[in-house]
Amino acid sequence: MRRALVLLPFLVLLGCRTSLFEQIDEDQANRIVAALSHHGIAGEKSRNPDGTWNISVEDHDAVVATELASAYALPRGGHANLGDLFSRQGFISSPEEDRVRFVYGLTQELSETLEKMDGVLVARVHIVLPEKTPLGPPPAEPSASVMIRYRSDYNLEQMRERIRTLVAGSVEGLTRERVDLVLVAVTPVLSFPGACHDADGDCAVNAPVVRARLPIVLCLIAIVALLVLPATWLWHSGVRSLTDLIARRRNRRAPRGEPGNTNSTKEIEPS
C-alpha cells in the first residue's frame, strides 16, 4: 500500500507521450511548438547532448499533431546555396557540371527567399536556362515555374506580380511573362477527431479548449486519489479518528511493560 501511494502521483501525472520529431534544430522546434500551441496542443521540447531537439506530445494528440505539422510543412528542410555548391576541394569539374550546379543553387536560393514571406509554407522554383552555343542558333528564352503553398489566412493573391518580378529579376534574361506562378492555399486542421460533430463549426473552437484542460483534470484526479486511498487504508486498519491514530502510534513506540503499551503483560498480585 505504501509503495502504491508513492508511485500513484507519477503513474497518474506522467502521461504516455509520443515522440513527434527528433534531432531538429532549435528554430524548427520553436516553430512546431508554436503551431501546435495555436491549436491547443502542448508540445514538449527536450534537448539532446549534441545540441539538437526532440518534440513530443501526448498520445491522444499524436494524430492531430502530425496532421498539423504536415499542414504547416514543418519541420522545413534546409536549402543549399551557391557558396556551398561551388566550394571546390581539389576536384576539377566540367562546364556542364558547373552549369547544372549553378541552376540548382539558384532554384534553392529563390525557394528560401520566397519561404521568408509571411504565410508561405513551402516554395518550389524550377528554372529552365537553355544552353548557349557559340556556333548554334540563338537559344530560347529562359523560363521559370513557381509553386507556393501558403496559409489560407494570408492573402498572397495580391502578391502575384511582385513574386513574378522577384523571380524574374533573379535570373538573367528572364521576364515576368515567362514566370508561371501557382498559389495553393492550405487550411490547417482545426478540429479534433471524436470531440464532437457540430454542423455549425463550433467543434473547431471548443475542441482545443477541451484538450488544453485535460492536464488540469488529470491533476484533480490525482489529488482525489491521494486523499481517498490513504483514508480507505486507515479505515480498513481500524482507525476511525485522529485520536485512534495517535493512540496507535504511541502504543507502537512505548517500551514493553509500560502502561502505554496495551500489549504488555501485567503481573498478577496474589489475593
C-alpha positions as CSV (number, residue, x, y, z in Angstrom):
1,M,0.0,0.0,0.0
2,R,2.8,2.4,0.8
3,R,4.5,1.7,-2.5
4,A,1.3,2.2,-4.3
5,L,0.8,5.6,-2.6
6,V,4.3,6.6,-3.5
7,L,4.0,5.6,-7.2
8,L,0.5,6.8,-7.7
9,P,1.3,10.5,-8.5
10,F,3.9,9.5,-11.0
11,L,1.6,7.0,-12.7
12,V,-1.3,9.4,-12.9
13,L,0.5,12.6,-13.8
14,L,3.1,11.1,-16.1
15,G,1.0,10.6,-19.2
16,C,2.2,8.5,-22.1
17,R,3.9,10.7,-24.7
18,T,4.7,10.1,-28.4
19,S,7.8,11.4,-30.0
20,L,6.8,13.6,-32.9
21,F,10.2,14.8,-34.3
22,E,13.7,14.1,-33.3
23,Q,17.1,15.7,-33.8
24,I,15.9,19.0,-35.3
25,D,17.4,22.5,-34.8
26,E,16.0,24.9,-32.2
27,D,14.3,27.2,-34.7
28,Q,12.3,24.4,-36.2
29,A,11.4,23.1,-32.7
30,N,10.1,26.5,-31.7
31,R,8.1,26.8,-34.9
32,I,6.5,23.4,-34.3
33,V,5.7,24.1,-30.6
34,A,4.1,27.5,-31.6
35,A,2.0,25.9,-34.3
36,L,0.7,23.2,-32.0
37,S,0.1,25.6,-29.2
38,H,-2.0,27.7,-31.5
39,H,-4.4,24.8,-31.8
40,G,-4.4,23.8,-28.2
41,I,-1.8,21.0,-28.2
42,A,1.0,21.1,-25.7
43,G,4.3,20.2,-27.4
44,E,7.3,19.4,-25.1
45,K,10.8,20.2,-26.1
46,S,13.8,18.2,-24.9
47,R,17.4,18.9,-25.7
48,N,19.8,16.2,-26.9
49,P,23.5,16.1,-25.9
50,D,24.5,17.0,-29.5
51,G,22.5,20.3,-29.3
52,T,19.5,19.1,-31.3
53,W,16.0,19.0,-30.0
54,N,13.1,16.5,-29.8
55,I,9.4,17.3,-29.8
56,S,6.9,15.0,-28.1
57,V,3.1,15.2,-27.5
58,E,0.5,13.3,-25.5
59,D,-0.6,10.0,-27.1
60,H,-4.1,11.2,-27.7
61,D,-2.8,14.3,-29.6
62,A,-0.3,12.4,-31.8
63,V,-2.6,12.0,-34.8
64,V,-3.8,15.7,-34.9
65,A,-0.3,17.0,-34.2
66,T,1.1,15.0,-37.1
67,E,-1.6,16.4,-39.4
68,L,-1.0,19.9,-38.2
69,A,2.8,19.6,-38.8
70,S,2.1,18.4,-42.3
71,A,-0.3,21.2,-43.0
72,Y,2.2,23.7,-41.8
73,A,5.0,21.9,-43.7
74,L,7.1,21.6,-40.5
75,P,9.9,20.9,-40.0
76,R,11.2,22.7,-43.1
77,G,14.1,21.3,-44.9
78,G,17.3,23.2,-45.5
79,H,18.3,24.8,-48.8
80,A,21.7,24.7,-50.5
81,N,23.4,27.9,-51.5
82,L,25.7,28.8,-54.3
83,G,28.7,29.2,-52.0
84,D,28.4,25.7,-50.7
85,L,27.8,24.2,-54.1
86,F,30.9,25.8,-55.6
87,S,33.2,25.2,-52.7
88,R,35.8,23.1,-54.5
89,Q,38.0,20.8,-52.6
90,G,40.7,19.9,-55.2
91,F,38.3,18.4,-57.8
92,I,38.1,19.8,-61.3
93,S,34.5,19.9,-62.7
94,S,33.4,20.3,-66.3
95,P,31.5,23.4,-67.6
96,E,28.3,21.3,-67.8
97,E,28.6,20.3,-64.2
98,D,29.1,23.9,-63.2
99,R,26.1,24.9,-65.2
100,V,23.9,22.3,-63.5
101,R,25.2,23.2,-60.1
102,F,24.5,26.9,-60.8
103,V,20.9,26.3,-61.8
104,Y,20.3,24.1,-58.8
105,G,21.8,26.6,-56.4
106,L,19.8,29.4,-57.9
107,T,16.5,27.5,-57.5
108,Q,17.4,26.7,-53.9
109,E,18.2,30.3,-53.0
110,L,15.0,31.5,-54.7
111,S,12.9,28.9,-52.8
112,E,14.5,30.0,-49.5
113,T,13.8,33.7,-50.3
114,L,10.1,33.0,-51.1
115,E,9.7,31.0,-47.9
116,K,10.8,34.0,-45.9
117,M,7.5,35.7,-46.9
118,D,4.7,35.8,-44.3
119,G,2.3,32.9,-44.6
120,V,4.4,30.9,-47.1
121,L,4.8,27.3,-46.0
122,V,6.6,25.7,-49.0
123,A,8.1,27.3,-52.1
124,R,9.4,25.4,-55.1
125,V,11.2,27.0,-58.0
126,H,12.2,25.4,-61.3
127,I,14.3,27.3,-63.8
128,V,15.0,26.4,-67.4
129,L,18.1,28.0,-68.8
130,P,18.7,27.0,-72.4
131,E,22.4,26.3,-73.1
132,K,24.2,28.8,-75.3
133,T,26.4,27.5,-78.1
134,P,28.8,29.8,-80.0
135,L,28.0,28.4,-83.4
136,G,24.4,27.3,-82.9
137,P,21.1,29.1,-83.3
138,P,20.0,31.7,-80.7
139,P,18.8,29.9,-77.6
140,A,15.3,30.1,-76.4
141,E,14.3,32.5,-73.7
142,P,14.7,31.2,-70.1
143,S,11.5,30.3,-68.2
144,A,10.6,29.5,-64.6
145,S,7.8,27.7,-62.8
146,V,7.0,28.6,-59.2
147,M,4.7,26.7,-56.8
148,I,3.9,28.3,-53.4
149,R,1.9,26.6,-50.7
150,Y,0.7,29.1,-48.2
151,R,-1.7,29.5,-45.3
152,S,-5.2,30.4,-46.2
153,D,-5.4,33.2,-43.5
154,Y,-2.8,35.1,-45.6
155,N,-3.8,36.7,-48.9
156,L,-1.0,36.1,-51.4
157,E,-3.1,36.6,-54.5
158,Q,-2.3,40.3,-54.3
159,M,1.4,39.5,-54.3
160,R,1.4,37.6,-57.6
161,E,3.0,40.3,-59.7
162,R,5.6,41.1,-57.0
163,I,6.6,37.4,-56.8
164,R,7.0,37.2,-60.5
165,T,9.1,40.3,-60.5
166,L,11.3,38.9,-57.8
167,V,11.9,35.6,-59.6
168,A,12.4,37.3,-63.0
169,G,14.9,39.8,-61.5
170,S,17.0,36.9,-60.1
171,V,17.6,35.2,-63.5
172,E,19.4,36.8,-66.4
173,G,17.2,37.3,-69.4
174,L,14.0,36.1,-67.6
175,T,10.9,38.2,-67.9
176,R,7.7,38.2,-65.8
177,E,5.7,36.9,-68.7
178,R,7.9,33.7,-68.7
179,V,7.2,33.0,-65.0
180,D,4.4,30.6,-64.3
181,L,3.1,31.0,-60.7
182,V,0.8,28.6,-58.9
183,L,-0.5,29.5,-55.4
184,V,-2.0,26.8,-53.3
185,A,-4.0,27.9,-50.2
186,V,-3.9,25.5,-47.2
187,T,-6.2,25.5,-44.3
188,P,-4.6,23.8,-41.2
189,V,-6.6,21.2,-39.3
190,L,-8.7,22.9,-36.6
191,S,-11.0,20.1,-35.3
192,F,-10.0,17.1,-33.2
193,P,-11.4,13.7,-34.1
194,G,-14.0,12.4,-31.8
195,A,-14.5,15.7,-29.9
196,C,-17.9,16.5,-31.4
197,H,-19.7,16.7,-34.7
198,D,-21.4,20.1,-34.8
199,A,-22.6,21.2,-38.2
200,D,-22.2,24.9,-37.2
201,G,-18.4,24.5,-36.8
202,D,-18.3,25.1,-33.0
203,C,-16.2,21.9,-32.6
204,A,-13.2,23.6,-34.2
205,V,-13.2,26.2,-31.5
206,N,-14.2,24.2,-28.4
207,A,-12.1,21.1,-29.0
208,P,-8.7,22.8,-28.4
209,V,-10.1,24.2,-25.2
210,V,-11.1,20.7,-24.1
211,R,-7.6,19.3,-24.9
212,A,-5.9,22.2,-23.0
213,R,-8.0,21.5,-19.9
214,L,-7.1,17.8,-19.9
215,P,-3.9,18.2,-17.7
216,I,-6.0,20.0,-15.1
217,V,-8.5,17.2,-15.0
218,L,-5.7,14.7,-14.5
219,C,-4.2,16.7,-11.7
220,L,-7.6,16.8,-9.9
221,I,-8.0,13.1,-10.3
222,A,-4.5,12.6,-8.8
223,I,-5.4,14.8,-5.8
224,V,-8.6,13.0,-5.2
225,A,-6.9,9.6,-5.4
226,L,-4.2,10.7,-3.0
227,L,-6.9,11.7,-0.5
228,V,-9.2,8.7,-0.9
229,L,-6.6,5.9,-0.9
230,P,-5.0,6.7,2.4
231,A,-8.4,7.3,4.1
232,T,-9.6,3.9,2.8
233,W,-6.4,2.2,4.1
234,L,-6.8,3.8,7.5
235,W,-10.4,2.8,7.7
236,H,-9.7,-0.8,7.0
237,S,-6.9,-0.7,9.6
238,G,-9.4,0.1,12.3
239,V,-8.6,3.8,12.7
240,R,-11.8,5.8,13.0
241,S,-10.5,9.1,14.1
242,L,-7.3,11.1,14.6
243,T,-7.3,10.1,18.3
244,D,-7.2,6.5,17.4
245,L,-4.3,7.1,15.1
246,I,-2.3,8.9,17.7
247,A,-3.0,6.3,20.4
248,R,-1.9,3.5,18.0
249,R,1.3,5.3,17.2
250,R,2.0,5.8,21.0
251,N,1.4,2.1,21.6
252,R,3.9,1.1,19.0
253,R,6.5,3.4,20.3
254,A,6.1,2.6,24.0
255,P,8.6,0.0,25.5
256,R,7.3,-3.3,26.6
257,G,5.9,-3.3,30.1
258,E,4.9,0.4,30.2
259,P,1.3,1.4,30.9
260,G,1.0,3.0,27.4
261,N,1.6,-0.4,25.7
262,T,-1.6,-2.4,25.7
263,N,0.3,-5.5,24.5
264,S,2.5,-5.6,27.7
265,T,1.9,-8.2,30.3
266,K,0.9,-7.3,33.8
267,E,1.9,-9.1,36.9
268,I,-0.9,-10.8,38.9
269,E,-0.9,-9.8,42.5
270,P,-1.7,-12.6,45.0
271,S,-5.1,-12.3,46.5
